[in-house]
């Protein structure tokens, strides 16, 4: 039985600098880094020290509470640095890939035959930490059994990578991955696809056809419209590249840490796809790619809505599969900006002429206003296709009112689902941060 | 132009350090910040979450509302002059003379309300070390527009100060208030100085200003607003008249050449404002529509049960929504997003009840011909309750889903 959902709420932000789908350019990074902050729910314990030789798949970090949860090295090489910040918080582990044989991999477990070995395989290969669970948007806890597993096969964020374009000949692998995941849940494996997708050929999964604007590609939105998360439910989510990695591991016993990334955004000279490694350094990725126009640039690992500004010294962060470069905008002088009728201004408000133009914009990183209390009402609702009242949920989050958060559906949502709300908010509130902190707080209080 | 802007930017950058902590003028930090962000969009970039933001900010939101009020303000000026010249028995009405007279009457009221209101906002912002918030930009123009033209300026100042402090600032500033600031100002005046807020003297400027509009008030003059006439009417055949006794047509009432509070006589100009607010999507069409629907429906009901005990029942539903402050309240007051219901379903209920209650108060309580003001204030206090019910609906739906699974 095929499920089809049609979302009306949401918003496709039209930004210049999309990468046309083409053969990706291979780029071996000069360095790779693993950042534990990218794996929420993990308390990192370091397994390596500076100077150690590692192979692709060597565990670098394990979790304090669940030692089975491990983050592995994406490449073979040498540990260059274990960087710690304030109060010795682990910030990142940097690996320099081996010049000759960066692909050398540790010995991998055999093909799984039951739930236990399947779990073992994902944990040992480090693929487990690439999945997320709802509630809380954290790495799934080992030993839990999810109600269902949701896989989103497309990213609907601005300028996002077209994942499906690179898996057209991988149906067998994807089917193998679905088979493996099926061992881990008594429920269904759902794959959210765009209408007309070829992924309908993947066997064993429930295909959910999703039409409508962003955030249609967010797994959370698909869950909410297919089978919402209730209190007590656990649902796992993953994206298509992760599913493919699981399939490759399951079918060919190969650990794949390749990642196909589009370099996008207004400030990229020639947007294109590159083939690189998980955790690749930005210095390699954007080298000679950015306009040298003297403007300040913001180099984002991820898309403009949820991505992290990492700068040129930063790294490609999990779980993002995209690099966006936009202008920072802190050097722009915008006289009487609130009165502007310039068609260059991007807005969902009909008070800007730009709203009516069907063109692509070049926004910068300014918040374009001052932070205020929530004044206009109903702004968030228009871009959140879930049965959730975002204003009230946010207020409950700010008040740290756990009962209210639960009643208003916090289990169903993660920060990325609120990204568009944050974008359109005329009061410029940091909604993703507010929700993220509330989720952390809730997890600490209830677990 | 660009050189002037650049010079201005340079000048601001030069004097900025004086306003920062440690600087000579640091007591005016918020004021400086207010002016700086007014002149130049702040260059703050996002620190977390979204890397880009929509261009709409609260400054633009407020300015659009002010813009939508301009037709009412301009017409109000003209009408002040028109009513004056009508009262002194003039036969000819010179447009610019009327406008100039009206301008003189309203100008100082605007200046004083803005000075008092913004002054308090500036002080509070500095005290709290916050940015200045824009809410009063709208309240400051609304207040003179909803008061009778003869309101003494000192009363406006007192009422504005009361309202800004006790209705807004004590609750935390723009966005946190329960009641509409401008309407509380009006209500304060209405209850504190009732003799100056109603009756025949309040709504028409009779004195000459700067040599403009010299003349004696004609015999048989009455300055009562149409609703004032209704409230004091005894008999069974109601005819509304203007201040010199000529009967009023629908057209007069729609255009707004009738006595009344400055900005709210012209339904036409209010509709122009409504178009601006709805076209830009700043005000909620749900609220506006349902206020008119509620008022019209209640007007129909009241008119269907016409009785001489309550003379306002003799007004047709259409007259009910064109007269007095009803349309103004529907477009500019009920739609204040902070004090109205915030959920979509809630907005329909809220708006509808504003409309119904406005007409009920106006019709069945002769003491308060201006029901719209009281209706909006009453519903301001009910809006959180309405929203509560809507939110409970969402919560119950979630709970049912959970229970049906178990």
Interface residues (C-beta under 8 A of the other chain):
Chain A: X13 X15 X228 X230 X231 X232 X298 X300 X304 X305 X306 X307 X309 X324 X326 X328 X329 X330 X331 X332 X333 X334 X335 X336 X337 X338 X339 X340 X345 X346 X347 X348 X349 X350 X351 X352 X354 X363 X364 X365 X366 X367 X368 X369 X370 X371 X372 X373 X374 X375 X376 X377 X378 X381 X387 X388 X389 X391 X392 X407 X408 X409 X415 X419 X422 X423 X424 X425 X426 X427 X428 X430 X431 X432 X433
Chain B: X5 X6 X8 X9 X37 X38 X39 X40 X41 X42 X43 X44 X45 X46 X47 X48 X49 X50 X51 X52 X53 X54 X55 X56 X57 X58 X59 X60 X61 X63 X64 X131 X133 X135 X172 X173 X174 X175 X176 X279 X280 X281 X282 X284 X337 X338 X340 X341 X342 X343 X344 X347 X391 X394 X395 X397 X398 X399 X401 X402 X405
